[in-house]
Amino acid sequence: MAETLGISVTQSNKPLPEGVKLPIYMDNHATTPLDPRVLEAMMPYFTGIFGNAASRNHSFGWEAEQGVEKAREQIAKLIGATAKEIIFTSGATESTNLAIKGVAEMYKERGNHIITQMTEHKATLDTCKKLEKQGYRVTYLPVQADGLIDIEDLKRAMDDKTILVSIMYANNEIGVIQPIQEIGKLCHEKGILFHTDAVQAVGKIPVNVITDNIDILSLSGHKIYGPKGVGALYVRRRNPRVQISEQINGGGHERGMRSGTLNVPGIVGLGKACEICGEEMAAEAAREIELRDYLKNKLETALDYTQVNGNLDHHLPGNLNMSFIYVEGESLLMGINDIAVSSGSACTSATLEPSYVLKALGLGDDVAHSSIRFGLGRFNTKAEVDYVSDKIISVVQHLRELSPLYEMVKEGIDLSKIEWAAH
Ligand SMILES: Cc1ncc(COP(=O)(O)O)c(C=O)c1O
Protein backbone atom coordinates (compact mmCIF):
# COMPACT_ATOMS: atom_id res chain seq x y z
CA MET A 1 0.00 0.00 0.00
CA ALA A 2 2.91 2.34 0.66
CA GLU A 3 3.38 3.25 -2.97
CA THR A 4 -0.30 3.74 -3.60
CA LEU A 5 -0.59 5.88 -0.52
CA GLY A 6 2.49 7.89 -1.37
CA ILE A 7 3.68 7.64 2.21
CA SER A 8 7.24 6.79 3.11
CA VAL A 9 8.04 5.12 6.35
CA THR A 10 11.44 4.38 7.79
CA GLN A 11 11.92 0.66 8.02
CA SER A 12 14.03 -1.34 10.42
CA ASN A 13 16.99 -3.27 9.03
CA LYS A 14 15.10 -6.54 9.26
CA PRO A 15 14.01 -7.74 5.79
CA LEU A 16 10.25 -7.56 5.32
CA PRO A 17 8.29 -10.77 4.79
CA GLU A 18 7.37 -11.56 1.19
CA GLY A 19 4.43 -9.49 -0.03
CA VAL A 20 4.48 -7.00 2.84
CA LYS A 21 4.92 -3.31 2.12
CA LEU A 22 4.96 -0.58 4.72
CA PRO A 23 2.96 1.17 5.99
CA ILE A 24 0.28 -1.48 6.41
CA TYR A 25 -3.30 -0.23 6.24
CA MET A 26 -5.50 -2.01 8.79
CA ASP A 27 -8.04 0.72 9.52
CA ASN A 28 -10.82 -0.29 7.15
CA HIS A 29 -13.61 0.98 9.40
CA ALA A 30 -12.32 4.52 8.93
CA THR A 31 -12.28 4.20 5.17
CA THR A 32 -11.39 1.65 2.51
CA PRO A 33 -9.21 1.97 -0.58
CA LEU A 34 -11.09 2.21 -3.86
CA ASP A 35 -11.35 -1.16 -5.56
CA PRO A 36 -9.69 -0.89 -9.01
CA ARG A 37 -12.81 -2.46 -10.56
CA VAL A 38 -14.86 0.41 -9.11
CA LEU A 39 -12.46 2.98 -10.52
CA GLU A 40 -12.71 1.35 -13.93
CA ALA A 41 -16.51 1.58 -13.84
CA MET A 42 -16.35 5.25 -12.84
CA MET A 43 -13.77 6.48 -15.35
CA PRO A 44 -16.02 7.00 -18.41
CA TYR A 45 -18.35 9.19 -16.33
CA PHE A 46 -15.65 11.79 -15.67
CA THR A 47 -15.04 12.59 -19.33
CA GLY A 48 -17.14 11.08 -22.17
CA ILE A 49 -20.35 10.56 -20.20
CA PHE A 50 -20.28 13.85 -18.36
CA GLY A 51 -23.91 14.89 -18.78
CA ASN A 52 -26.18 16.16 -16.06
CA ALA A 53 -28.46 13.26 -15.10
CA ALA A 54 -31.32 15.76 -14.83
CA SER A 55 -30.95 16.96 -18.46
CA ARG A 56 -33.95 15.51 -20.25
CA ASN A 57 -33.38 17.04 -23.68
CA HIS A 58 -30.32 15.24 -25.02
CA SER A 59 -28.35 12.01 -24.99
CA PHE A 60 -25.65 13.39 -22.67
CA GLY A 61 -28.24 13.63 -19.94
CA TRP A 62 -29.91 10.31 -20.79
CA GLU A 63 -26.61 8.40 -20.69
CA ALA A 64 -25.71 9.89 -17.32
CA GLU A 65 -29.19 9.04 -16.06
CA GLN A 66 -28.78 5.46 -17.23
CA GLY A 67 -25.61 5.17 -15.16
CA VAL A 68 -27.42 6.56 -12.12
CA GLU A 69 -30.42 4.25 -12.53
CA LYS A 70 -28.19 1.21 -12.91
CA ALA A 71 -26.46 2.16 -9.66
CA ARG A 72 -29.82 2.55 -7.92
CA GLU A 73 -30.65 -1.04 -8.94
CA GLN A 74 -27.26 -2.35 -7.80
CA ILE A 75 -27.62 -0.73 -4.36
CA ALA A 76 -31.25 -1.79 -3.96
CA LYS A 77 -30.34 -5.38 -4.80
CA LEU A 78 -27.69 -5.55 -2.10
CA ILE A 79 -30.14 -4.54 0.66
CA GLY A 80 -33.38 -6.12 -0.61
CA ALA A 81 -34.99 -2.81 -1.58
CA THR A 82 -36.44 -1.49 -4.83
CA ALA A 83 -34.58 1.08 -6.92
CA LYS A 84 -37.18 3.80 -6.27
CA GLU A 85 -36.48 3.58 -2.55
CA ILE A 86 -32.84 4.71 -2.93
CA ILE A 87 -32.00 8.42 -2.50
CA PHE A 88 -28.46 9.56 -3.31
CA THR A 89 -26.59 11.80 -0.87
CA SER A 90 -23.04 13.01 -0.24
CA GLY A 91 -22.37 10.26 2.32
CA ALA A 92 -23.78 8.63 5.40
CA THR A 93 -23.49 11.72 7.59
CA GLU A 94 -25.87 13.50 5.24
CA SER A 95 -28.09 10.40 4.92
CA THR A 96 -28.46 10.17 8.69
CA ASN A 97 -29.13 13.90 9.06
CA LEU A 98 -31.80 13.64 6.38
CA ALA A 99 -33.34 10.55 7.97
CA ILE A 100 -33.55 11.82 11.54
CA LYS A 101 -34.31 15.49 10.89
CA GLY A 102 -36.58 14.56 7.99
CA VAL A 103 -38.71 12.23 10.13
CA ALA A 104 -38.68 14.61 13.11
CA GLU A 105 -40.02 17.43 10.97
CA MET A 106 -42.52 15.35 9.01
CA TYR A 107 -44.06 13.58 12.00
CA LYS A 108 -43.88 16.37 14.59
CA GLU A 109 -47.66 16.51 14.92
CA ARG A 110 -47.64 12.86 15.92
CA GLY A 111 -44.91 13.09 18.55
CA ASN A 112 -41.59 14.55 19.57
CA HIS A 113 -39.73 11.59 21.05
CA ILE A 114 -36.75 9.84 19.44
CA ILE A 115 -34.85 6.83 20.80
CA THR A 116 -31.22 6.12 19.98
CA GLN A 117 -28.28 4.67 21.91
CA MET A 118 -25.05 5.88 23.44
CA THR A 119 -22.57 4.17 21.11
CA GLU A 120 -23.93 5.62 17.86
CA HIS A 121 -21.68 7.47 15.45
CA LYS A 122 -21.56 11.26 15.93
CA ALA A 123 -23.63 11.69 12.78
CA THR A 124 -26.57 10.34 14.79
CA LEU A 125 -25.67 11.70 18.23
CA ASP A 126 -25.01 15.27 17.11
CA THR A 127 -28.15 15.31 14.95
CA CYS A 128 -30.17 14.20 17.97
CA LYS A 129 -28.51 16.82 20.18
CA LYS A 130 -29.48 19.50 17.69
CA LEU A 131 -33.09 18.29 17.70
CA GLU A 132 -33.12 18.39 21.51
CA LYS A 133 -32.33 22.10 21.28
CA GLN A 134 -35.39 22.46 19.06
CA GLY A 135 -37.68 20.87 21.65
CA TYR A 136 -37.53 17.20 20.74
CA ARG A 137 -37.05 14.61 23.49
CA VAL A 138 -34.27 12.07 22.92
CA THR A 139 -33.59 8.90 24.89
CA TYR A 140 -30.01 7.62 24.65
CA LEU A 141 -30.15 3.94 25.59
CA PRO A 142 -27.15 2.55 27.45
CA VAL A 143 -25.40 -0.58 26.18
CA GLN A 144 -24.44 -3.67 28.14
CA ALA A 145 -20.80 -4.55 28.84
CA ASP A 146 -20.65 -6.45 25.53
CA GLY A 147 -21.92 -3.48 23.51
CA LEU A 148 -25.42 -4.80 22.81
CA ILE A 149 -28.51 -2.84 23.79
CA ASP A 150 -31.03 -4.50 26.08
CA ILE A 151 -34.34 -4.91 24.21
CA GLU A 152 -36.20 -4.48 27.50
CA ASP A 153 -34.64 -1.00 27.85
CA LEU A 154 -35.91 -0.18 24.38
CA LYS A 155 -39.42 -1.41 25.19
CA ARG A 156 -39.47 0.66 28.38
CA ALA A 157 -38.30 3.79 26.53
CA MET A 158 -41.07 3.67 23.91
CA ASP A 159 -44.11 5.84 24.61
CA ASP A 160 -47.05 7.26 22.68
CA LYS A 161 -44.97 10.24 21.55
CA THR A 162 -42.15 8.11 20.07
CA ILE A 163 -41.89 8.69 16.33
CA LEU A 164 -38.46 7.24 15.55
CA VAL A 165 -35.94 4.69 16.76
CA SER A 166 -32.42 5.06 15.34
CA ILE A 167 -30.06 2.20 16.23
CA MET A 168 -26.94 1.43 14.21
CA TYR A 169 -26.61 -1.95 12.53
CA ALA A 170 -22.96 -2.49 13.48
CA ASN A 171 -20.63 -0.34 15.52
CA ASN A 172 -17.61 1.26 13.86
CA GLU A 173 -15.30 0.86 16.88
CA ILE A 174 -16.17 -2.46 18.48
CA GLY A 175 -17.85 -4.20 15.51
CA VAL A 176 -20.88 -5.28 17.54
CA ILE A 177 -24.00 -6.10 15.52
CA GLN A 178 -27.24 -5.06 17.22
CA PRO A 179 -30.40 -7.25 17.13
CA ILE A 180 -31.77 -5.28 14.19
CA GLN A 181 -34.56 -7.68 13.18
CA GLU A 182 -35.96 -7.71 16.69
CA ILE A 183 -35.70 -3.92 17.08
CA GLY A 184 -37.46 -3.41 13.74
CA LYS A 185 -40.22 -5.86 14.65
CA LEU A 186 -40.85 -4.07 17.92
CA CYS A 187 -40.98 -0.70 16.15
CA HIS A 188 -43.44 -1.99 13.57
CA GLU A 189 -45.70 -3.46 16.26
CA LYS A 190 -45.83 -0.04 17.91
CA GLY A 191 -46.17 2.00 14.70
CA ILE A 192 -42.77 3.66 15.24
CA LEU A 193 -40.38 4.25 12.32
CA PHE A 194 -37.02 2.51 12.43
CA HIS A 195 -33.85 4.05 11.00
CA THR A 196 -30.50 2.26 11.06
CA ASP A 197 -27.02 3.57 10.34
CA ALA A 198 -25.82 0.52 8.40
CA VAL A 199 -22.57 2.06 7.18
CA GLN A 200 -20.36 -0.66 8.65
CA ALA A 201 -22.73 -3.55 7.94
CA VAL A 202 -23.82 -3.11 4.32
CA GLY A 203 -21.55 -5.06 2.01
CA LYS A 204 -19.90 -6.90 4.92
CA ILE A 205 -22.78 -9.00 6.26
CA PRO A 206 -26.21 -9.78 4.77
CA VAL A 207 -28.59 -6.83 5.23
CA ASN A 208 -32.19 -7.03 4.04
CA VAL A 209 -34.56 -4.16 4.72
CA ILE A 210 -37.63 -6.40 4.45
CA THR A 211 -36.62 -9.29 6.71
CA ASP A 212 -34.80 -6.87 9.06
CA ASN A 213 -37.93 -4.66 9.36
CA ILE A 214 -35.98 -1.51 8.47
CA ASP A 215 -37.80 1.65 7.31
CA ILE A 216 -34.87 3.96 6.65
CA LEU A 217 -31.20 3.01 6.21
CA SER A 218 -27.99 5.02 5.76
CA LEU A 219 -25.03 3.70 3.79
CA SER A 220 -21.77 5.12 2.48
CA GLY A 221 -19.52 4.49 -0.52
CA HIS A 222 -16.11 4.80 1.06
CA LYS A 223 -16.60 2.01 3.61
CA ILE A 224 -17.22 -0.57 0.89
CA TYR A 225 -14.28 0.08 -1.48
CA GLY A 226 -16.25 2.76 -3.31
CA PRO A 227 -15.53 6.49 -3.59
CA LYS A 228 -15.70 9.06 -0.81
CA GLY A 229 -18.35 11.79 -0.80
CA VAL A 230 -21.22 9.61 -1.97
CA GLY A 231 -23.81 7.69 -0.01
CA ALA A 232 -27.44 6.72 -0.07
CA LEU A 233 -30.56 6.65 2.05
CA TYR A 234 -33.10 3.87 1.72
CA VAL A 235 -36.60 5.19 2.37
CA ARG A 236 -39.35 2.54 2.48
CA ARG A 237 -42.27 3.10 0.07
CA ARG A 238 -44.69 0.40 1.24
CA ASN A 239 -45.84 -1.05 4.58
CA PRO A 240 -45.39 1.63 5.80
CA ARG A 241 -44.84 4.37 3.23
CA VAL A 242 -42.27 6.61 4.91
CA GLN A 243 -42.24 10.34 4.31
CA ILE A 244 -39.34 12.57 5.16
CA SER A 245 -39.03 16.34 4.96
CA GLU A 246 -36.27 17.42 2.62
CA GLN A 247 -33.33 19.19 4.26
CA ILE A 248 -31.77 20.66 1.12
CA ASN A 249 -34.00 22.68 -1.15
CA GLY A 250 -33.47 23.27 -4.83
CA GLY A 251 -34.39 21.63 -8.10
CA GLY A 252 -36.42 18.82 -6.54
CA HIS A 253 -34.01 16.01 -7.46
CA GLU A 254 -34.36 12.59 -5.85
CA ARG A 255 -38.15 12.79 -5.66
CA GLY A 256 -37.87 16.11 -3.85
CA MET A 257 -36.05 14.58 -0.89
CA ARG A 258 -32.56 15.79 -1.80
CA SER A 259 -31.97 18.53 -4.31
CA GLY A 260 -28.67 19.08 -6.07
CA THR A 261 -27.02 17.90 -9.29
CA LEU A 262 -26.12 14.25 -8.87
CA ASN A 263 -22.50 13.15 -8.47
CA VAL A 264 -22.75 10.75 -11.41
CA PRO A 265 -19.23 9.19 -11.33
CA GLY A 266 -19.50 8.75 -7.55
CA ILE A 267 -22.93 7.18 -7.81
CA VAL A 268 -21.77 4.80 -10.56
CA GLY A 269 -18.86 3.84 -8.29
CA LEU A 270 -21.15 3.26 -5.31
CA GLY A 271 -23.33 1.02 -7.47
CA LYS A 272 -20.37 -1.03 -8.69
CA ALA A 273 -19.00 -1.29 -5.13
CA CYS A 274 -22.36 -2.72 -4.00
CA GLU A 275 -22.43 -5.19 -6.89
CA ILE A 276 -18.95 -6.50 -6.01
CA CYS A 277 -19.84 -6.78 -2.32
CA GLY A 278 -22.97 -8.74 -3.18
CA GLU A 279 -20.98 -11.22 -5.26
CA GLU A 280 -18.02 -11.62 -2.92
CA MET A 281 -19.43 -10.97 0.56
CA ALA A 282 -19.83 -14.57 1.74
CA ALA A 283 -16.32 -15.67 0.78
CA GLU A 284 -14.74 -12.41 1.92
CA ALA A 285 -16.48 -12.51 5.32
CA ALA A 286 -15.21 -16.07 5.89
CA ARG A 287 -11.68 -14.99 4.92
CA GLU A 288 -11.74 -11.96 7.23
CA ILE A 289 -13.10 -13.98 10.16
CA GLU A 290 -10.23 -16.43 9.71
CA LEU A 291 -7.67 -13.59 9.62
CA ARG A 292 -9.30 -11.84 12.58
CA ASP A 293 -9.30 -15.01 14.69
CA TYR A 294 -5.71 -15.72 13.71
CA LEU A 295 -4.70 -12.22 14.80
CA LYS A 296 -6.63 -12.50 18.06
CA ASN A 297 -5.24 -15.93 18.92
CA LYS A 298 -1.68 -14.89 18.19
CA LEU A 299 -1.96 -11.81 20.41
CA GLU A 300 -3.71 -13.70 23.21
CA THR A 301 -1.18 -16.53 23.16
CA ALA A 302 1.84 -14.24 23.37
CA LEU A 303 0.50 -11.60 25.75
CA ASP A 304 -1.27 -11.69 29.10
CA TYR A 305 -3.72 -9.04 30.33
CA THR A 306 -5.43 -8.52 27.00
CA GLN A 307 -9.16 -8.06 26.57
CA VAL A 308 -11.39 -8.19 23.52
CA ASN A 309 -14.01 -5.44 23.56
CA GLY A 310 -17.48 -6.13 22.16
CA ASN A 311 -19.50 -9.32 21.85
CA LEU A 312 -17.64 -11.65 19.48
CA ASP A 313 -20.72 -13.75 18.71
CA HIS A 314 -22.47 -10.74 17.17
CA HIS A 315 -19.58 -9.21 15.33
CA LEU A 316 -18.40 -7.78 12.04
CA PRO A 317 -15.98 -10.13 10.26
CA GLY A 318 -13.04 -7.73 9.98
CA ASN A 319 -13.18 -6.07 13.39
CA LEU A 320 -11.01 -6.71 16.42
CA ASN A 321 -10.95 -4.22 19.28
CA MET A 322 -8.43 -5.23 21.90
CA SER A 323 -7.09 -3.65 25.07
CA PHE A 324 -3.50 -4.23 26.16
CA ILE A 325 -3.80 -3.50 29.85
CA TYR A 326 -0.88 -1.84 31.67
CA VAL A 327 0.34 -0.31 28.44
CA GLU A 328 0.14 3.39 27.84
CA GLY A 329 -1.92 3.77 24.68
CA GLU A 330 -0.06 6.65 23.09
CA SER A 331 3.31 4.93 23.58
CA LEU A 332 1.88 1.84 21.95
CA LEU A 333 0.71 3.85 18.95
CA MET A 334 4.09 5.52 18.61
CA GLY A 335 5.76 2.12 18.68
CA ILE A 336 3.68 0.84 15.78
CA ASN A 337 3.89 3.83 13.47
CA ASP A 338 4.29 1.72 10.34
CA ILE A 339 0.85 0.21 10.90
CA ALA A 340 -2.37 2.18 10.36
CA VAL A 341 -4.83 1.19 13.06
CA SER A 342 -7.03 3.23 15.42
CA SER A 343 -6.65 3.77 19.13
CA GLY A 344 -9.20 3.96 21.92
CA SER A 345 -8.53 7.65 22.34
CA ALA A 346 -10.52 10.24 20.51
CA CYS A 347 -7.65 12.30 19.19
CA THR A 348 -10.03 15.05 18.20
CA SER A 349 -9.54 16.76 21.52
CA ALA A 350 -6.36 18.16 22.99
CA THR A 351 -7.04 16.19 26.16
CA LEU A 352 -6.97 12.81 24.38
CA GLU A 353 -10.24 11.81 25.97
CA PRO A 354 -10.95 8.08 25.83
CA SER A 355 -13.44 6.79 23.30
CA TYR A 356 -17.06 7.31 24.40
CA VAL A 357 -17.93 3.94 22.89
CA LEU A 358 -15.45 2.06 25.08
CA LYS A 359 -16.51 4.11 28.11
CA ALA A 360 -20.14 3.15 27.43
CA LEU A 361 -19.09 -0.51 27.81
CA GLY A 362 -17.80 0.37 31.26
CA LEU A 363 -14.07 0.43 30.48
CA GLY A 364 -11.90 2.61 32.70
CA ASP A 365 -9.94 5.45 31.08
CA ASP A 366 -6.66 3.53 31.33
CA VAL A 367 -8.03 0.39 29.65
CA ALA A 368 -9.79 2.43 26.97
CA HIS A 369 -6.53 4.27 26.27
CA SER A 370 -4.69 0.98 25.85
CA SER A 371 -7.13 -0.23 23.18
CA ILE A 372 -6.48 -0.74 19.51
CA ARG A 373 -9.07 -1.17 16.77
CA PHE A 374 -7.89 -3.46 13.99
CA GLY A 375 -10.02 -3.09 10.87
CA LEU A 376 -9.25 -5.88 8.42
CA GLY A 377 -10.39 -5.46 4.85
CA ARG A 378 -10.46 -6.85 1.35
CA PHE A 379 -6.82 -6.11 0.61
CA ASN A 380 -5.22 -7.34 3.85
CA THR A 381 -3.21 -10.54 3.68
CA LYS A 382 -2.09 -13.19 6.16
CA ALA A 383 1.49 -11.96 5.79
CA GLU A 384 0.36 -8.50 6.88
CA VAL A 385 -1.48 -9.94 9.87
CA ASP A 386 1.70 -11.76 10.83
CA TYR A 387 3.76 -8.58 10.60
CA VAL A 388 1.19 -6.59 12.59
CA SER A 389 0.82 -9.18 15.36
CA ASP A 390 4.59 -9.68 15.72
CA LYS A 391 5.09 -5.94 15.94
CA ILE A 392 2.33 -5.41 18.51
CA ILE A 393 3.64 -8.28 20.62
CA SER A 394 7.19 -6.92 20.69
CA VAL A 395 6.11 -3.33 21.41
CA VAL A 396 3.69 -4.38 24.18
CA GLN A 397 6.33 -6.63 25.76
CA HIS A 398 8.87 -3.84 25.64
CA LEU A 399 6.50 -1.26 27.16
CA ARG A 400 5.50 -3.66 29.91
CA GLU A 401 9.15 -4.21 30.82
CA LEU A 402 9.20 -0.48 31.57
CA SER A 403 5.85 -0.48 33.39
CA PRO A 404 5.98 -0.49 37.21
CA LEU A 405 2.24 -1.25 37.29
CA TYR A 406 2.67 -4.40 35.22
CA GLU A 407 5.55 -5.53 37.44
CA MET A 408 3.46 -5.02 40.58
CA VAL A 409 0.54 -6.96 39.12
CA LYS A 410 2.89 -9.80 38.18
CA GLU A 411 4.10 -9.85 41.77
CA GLY A 412 0.52 -10.38 42.88
CA ILE A 413 -0.12 -6.88 44.24
CA ASP A 414 -3.75 -5.76 44.04
CA LEU A 415 -3.52 -2.30 42.46
CA SER A 416 -6.99 -1.33 43.62
CA LYS A 417 -5.85 -1.61 47.27
CA ILE A 418 -2.88 0.70 46.92
CA GLU A 419 -2.97 4.16 48.42
CA TRP A 420 -1.06 6.24 45.92
CA ALA A 421 -1.11 9.60 47.64
CA ALA A 422 1.98 10.58 49.68
CA HIS A 423 1.30 11.01 53.40
C1 LIG B 1 -21.05 3.99 11.73
C2 LIG B 1 -20.79 5.18 10.87
N1 LIG B 1 -21.77 6.05 10.60
C3 LIG B 1 -21.59 7.12 9.83
C4 LIG B 1 -20.36 7.41 9.28
C5 LIG B 1 -20.20 8.64 8.42
O1 LIG B 1 -20.16 8.29 7.08
P1 LIG B 1 -19.63 9.31 5.96
O2 LIG B 1 -18.15 9.36 6.13
O3 LIG B 1 -20.06 8.68 4.66
O4 LIG B 1 -20.30 10.61 6.18
C6 LIG B 1 -19.29 6.55 9.54
C7 LIG B 1 -17.94 6.85 9.03
O5 LIG B 1 -17.08 7.27 9.73
C8 LIG B 1 -19.52 5.41 10.35
O6 LIG B 1 -18.52 4.56 10.63
The ligand as an SDF file (V2000), in Angstrom:
LIG
                    3D

 16 16  0  0  0  0  0  0  0  0999 V2000
  -21.0550    3.9860   11.7270 C   0  0  0  0  0  0  0  0  0  0  0  0
  -20.7880    5.1780   10.8680 C   0  0  0  0  0  0  0  0  0  0  0  0
  -21.7750    6.0460   10.6020 N   0  0  0  0  0  0  0  0  0  0  0  0
  -21.5880    7.1240    9.8300 C   0  0  0  0  0  0  0  0  0  0  0  0
  -20.3610    7.4120    9.2840 C   0  0  0  0  0  0  0  0  0  0  0  0
  -20.1970    8.6360    8.4220 C   0  0  0  0  0  0  0  0  0  0  0  0
  -20.1580    8.2920    7.0810 O   0  0  0  0  0  0  0  0  0  0  0  0
  -19.6350    9.3090    5.9620 P   0  0  0  0  0  0  0  0  0  0  0  0
  -18.1540    9.3610    6.1260 O   0  0  0  0  0  0  0  0  0  0  0  0
  -20.0580    8.6810    4.6590 O   0  0  0  0  0  0  0  0  0  0  0  0
  -20.3000   10.6050    6.1800 O   0  0  0  0  0  0  0  0  0  0  0  0
  -19.2950    6.5490    9.5390 C   0  0  0  0  0  0  0  0  0  0  0  0
  -17.9430    6.8490    9.0290 C   0  0  0  0  0  0  0  0  0  0  0  0
  -17.0800    7.2750    9.7280 O   0  0  0  0  0  0  0  0  0  0  0  0
  -19.5190    5.4060   10.3550 C   0  0  0  0  0  0  0  0  0  0  0  0
  -18.5220    4.5560   10.6310 O   0  0  0  0  0  0  0  0  0  0  0  0
  1  2  1  0
  2  3  1  0
  2 15  2  0
  3  4  2  0
  4  5  1  0
  5  6  1  0
  5 12  2  0
  6  7  1  0
  7  8  1  0
  8  9  2  0
  8 10  1  0
  8 11  1  0
 12 13  1  0
 12 15  1  0
 13 14  2  0
 15 16  1  0
M  END
$$$$
